[in-house]
């Protein structure tokens, strides 16, 4: 049974966890640091900031983690969901999310475990009987320190492949071993919600990383079907536990975040991702019959909830989608020129790839253009050859 009424109280649930996190680690003596921008300042191993450790890597490489450690709330962006747009299946996590995280000094494991256990069991009120860690022998010493602070919580040993207990960070000589926290709600199975990892530089422990996903924690604690249901956007767009609904929800959020940052569709790593997100959002809106006026309302309300200020973001998203649709229609004319042999096909690889996407949209009844099916197939056959 849910302890809150969702989606009306999503914002309150977010604030509960953030308050518990800030309060708990501040009292324990950890130093609060500022989050990294979504475009990392000093880390070219990722396009976007995708975890709390992104902004903290200099502390690791310089062996400069203070005692007992630092903490922050990091907005994160991971874009693997967009690659699934044509594959179907399920989406497990939002692309954009918040991650409360801690980096502890190598001599502060005990203090970190003490603060983390109070965060879970005292401040959030999680029943230790509904809580386990998933560990293996390699990270056994971490599990034993943790268990000293929470003897009632169980340990699930060696239930996953070895890679489940290992981390990489895109830094020379740096890796990690650790365990995963898991919570169950009622009779539901245990589900992962966070990690504690020993970070090593050339085999020597140089810090301990603790982190949870905000939306994931809310979903696990309150028995929601998915972290998507715990996202702020779910209070604005009715949630349905389907691939299409999650993809629409995800694209609205990611497009809003990217466009608010000034990242427009185009070339270059970040702008190319923006282009794919806008294309997928356009497709999803057509599939689920979400009108432009409703989209503008959702985006503007999301912007206020997420960022606390308005920049007419809804209008920006609308204009970007209109430009995308206009580009589709112009492409259709260009394809006719390709079909008539006015361009050499080998020099128009990008056009042919766009034609594949356009063909899918036409098959779904989402756009119209004048090429007949035989002409389209002839172009694609030449490209395949």
N, C-alpha and C positions, 0 to 999 in steps of 0.2 A: 504493500500500500504506500502510495507516495505521501511524503510528509509536507509537500507543498502543492499548491494549485498551479499547474502549468498550462499554458505558457504565460499567464498573467504576471507571475512572480519571478520570471527569469532574471530580471535586473537585480532583484533583491538577493537571489541565490548567488549571483556573481559577486555582489558586494560582501556577502557573508564570508565567502572563502578568501577574498582579498583582504578583508579586515583581520581575519584569523591569521593569515600568513604574515601580513605586516606586523601585527601585534606580537605574534609569537617569536619571530626571529629578531625583532627589535629588542624585546625584553631579554633575549638570550645573548645580546651583545653583538650581533652581526650588523655589519655596516650596509646601509642601503645605497645602491649606486643607480645611475640613470640607465634606462634601456637604450639599446642600439637602434638607430633608424632602420627602417625596413630595407633600405639599400645600405649594406654594411660600409663603414668608413674605411676599414683596414683589413678586410678579409675578402680576397678575390676567389676563394675556394667555393663560394656559393653566390648565386645571383641575388637572393634575398636573405635577410636574417631569418633563420629557420629554427633557432633554439636559443635558450638563455646563454649558452656557452659562447655564442658568436662574439658578443661584446667582451667576454672575459678571457679570451684566448691569450692576450698579452700578459695577463697575470700568471698563466701557466708557463708560457715560453720563457718569461723572465723570472720564474720561481718567486713571484711577488705577492702571493695570496696572503692577506693580513690575517691575524689571529682575532677571533675564531673563523672569520670569513665574511663574505659579502652576499647580499640578496637583491633581487629585483623582480619586477613584473615585466616580461618581455613580449610585446606583440610579435607574432611569428607568421611567416608566409611560406607554405610549401605548395608546389604547383603540380604534384603528380596526379591529382584528380582530373586535370584537363586532358591528360593523355588517355583517360578512360572514357572520354565522351563518345567515342565510336565503338567501344568494346562492350558497354553494358555491365551487368553484374551488380556490385554493391560498392558504396562509398562508406568507409569506416569512420573517417575523420574529416573535419572541416579543413580547407586549405589555409584559411586565416583563423588564428586562434591566439589566446593569451597563455603564457607559460610562467607561473610563479617558480622561481628557481634560486638555488643557493650554490655558491662555490665555497667549500670549506678548506681551511688550512690543512696540510698533511698531518698535523698533530692534533686536529680538532674533530676527529671522527666521533668520539664519545659525545662531545658537545652538540654536534650536528644531529646525531641519532636521538639525543634527549629532546632537542627542540622539535625535530620532526615528529616524534611520537606524541608530544604534547599538542602539536598542530592537529594531528589526525584524531586523537582520542579525547582530548580535553576541550580544545577550542571548537572542533567540528562535531564532536559528540559521536564519532563512529564507534560502534561496538567492536571491541577486539576480536570477538568470536566471528565477526563477519569480514575479517581482514587476514590476509596471508601475504607472505613474500615468496617469490619464485626464485630459487637460488640453485647453484651447483657447487661442487667441491672447490672449484677455482676461486670463487668469491665467498667461501665458507667463513672466513674470518670476519667479513662484513656482516654476514648473517648472525654470527654469534654476538657481535657488539650490539646489533639491533635488538636481538632477542633479550639481552640484558635489560633493556628499557621497556620491552613489551613482551613479557613471558607468556601472556595469554594468546597472542597472535601466532598462528601456525606458520610452518615453513613447508613448502612444496619443493622437494629436491629433484633435480635432474629430470624434469618433465618435458623439457624443450630441447631442440638442437643446440649445440654448443654456441652457435653464432648468436643465439638469443641473449646470451650473457656477456656479449662483447660489443664494444663501441669503437667507432673510428671518428676522427675529428678533422680530417683534412690538414693535419699539421705533421711535419716530419718528426718521426720518432714518438708520436703521441698516440696512445690507444687507451682503452678502458675495459675494466671488468666490473660486473655489478649484478644486482638483483632488481626485480620488478615488484612493485606493490600491486595487489589485486584486492578488489572488494566485491562482495556479493550483496544482493538486495533481496531479502526474503528467501524464497526457494530457488532463485535464479543462480546460475553458475558464477564463479569468480571471474571478474573481468579486470584487465590491466588498467592502471590509472597513473603510474609514475615510476620513477627509478631512483636508485642510489648507486653511484658509479665511482669506483676508484680510478682516477685519471693518472696515467703513467707516462713519464718522459724517459725514453730509453730504459724502460723497465722499472724505474723508480717512481713511487707514488709521489705526486706533486700537488694533489688536491682531491677533494671529494665533491662530486656533483650530485645535487638533489633537485628533482623537479617533478612537477605534475602539470597536466593539461587542465586548464580551468574548466572548459566545457566538458571534458571527459570526467573530471571529478564530480561535477554536478549530475551528469547522467548516471554515473555509478552509484552515487549516494541516494538518489531519488528514484531509481528504478526506471529511468527513461530508456527508450528503445535505442537511442543513438546520441552521440555528442551533438549531432545536428539539431536535435530537439532541444538541447540546452543552450544553443547559440542565441544571441540577442535577436537575430533576424527572424527567429521562429515566433517571436511576439508580434511580428508585423506581417508575416506571410504564413498562412496556415500550413502546418507541418504535416506531411504525409510520408510514411516510411517506405518510399519507393525510390528507385534509382533516378528517375526523371525529376522528381520533386527535389531530391537532394542536390542534383546537378544544377537545377535552376537556383536554388538557395545559395549554393556555393559560388556560382558565377556572378550573382548580384553583388555579393559581398566582395569578392576579389576585384571585379570591375570597379566597384565604388572605391575601394582602397587604392587601387593603382591610379585611377583617374584623379583622385584627390591629391595624390602625390605628384601629379603632373606627368605621369607616364602614359603616353598616348600610343595607340597601335602604330607599328612601323617596323623598322629593321633595328638590329641590335638585340642583345639577349633579353633585356627587360621589356622592350617595346614589342618584340616578337611574341612574348608570352601574353602581353596585353592584347595583341591582335587575335590570338587564339581564344582568349577568354571572351572577348567581345563577340567573336563568331559563334562560340558555343552558347553564349547568353542569347544571341539573336535566335538561334535554332531552338533553344529551350523555351523561350517565350512563345514562339509559334506553336510548338508542340502542346504546351499546356495552356495556350490561349490567354496569356497574361498581357493585358493591354498596356500601352505606353503610359497613359495617365496614372494607372495603378502603380506601375513601376516607379515613376517619378515620386509618388507619395512614399513608397516603401524606402527608396534610397534616401530621401530627405529625412525621414524619421530615423532610419538606421544611422545616418551621419550624426544626428544630434545625440542619440543614445551612446554611440561608440566614441565620438570625439568631443562632444559637448559644445559644438559650434556648427553653424551652417555656412556653406559656401555656394548654395544653389547647385549642389552636386547632382541632384536629380535631372536638372536641365542639361548638365554636362554629359551625363550618361545617355540621355535621350538624343542629343546632337551627335554623339559618337556612334550610336546605333543607326541613326539616319544616314550618316556618312558611309557606314559599312554597307547599308542597303543600296545606296546610290552607286557604290563601287561595284557591287554585284551586277547591277544592271549594265554598267559600262563594260564590265568583263564579258557579259553575254554578247555584246556587239563585237568585241574583239575576237571572241571565239568564232563568230561567223566569218571574220576575215581569215582566221587560221584555216577554217574549213574550206574556204575558197582558194587556198594556196597562196595567199598574199604574204604570208610569213613562212620562213622555213621552220618546221616544227621543232627541230633540234635546238633552236635558239629560244624556244618558248616553253622550257620545262616548267617554269613557275605557272604559266597560264594553264598548262595541261593539268597540273596538280590542283589548281583552283577549279578547273572544269570538273574534276572528280567530285569535289565538294559541292559544286553547283548542281551537278547531276543528282546527288543525294537529296538536296533541298527540293529539286523539282519533283523527284519521285515521291516525296512526302507531301506534295501539293503546296509547298511553302513559297515558291517563286515560279515565275513563268519566263520563258525566253523562246526564241523562234527556231532554234535548232531542233530538227527531228531526231528521234532515237537512232536511226541508221547513221546519221552524220556524226553524232556523238560517239558511237561505237567505232566508227572508222577512225576518228582522231585518236581514241584511246588505243586502238589496235596498233596504229603506227607507233605510238609512244611505247607500247609494250615490246614491239619488235626492235 
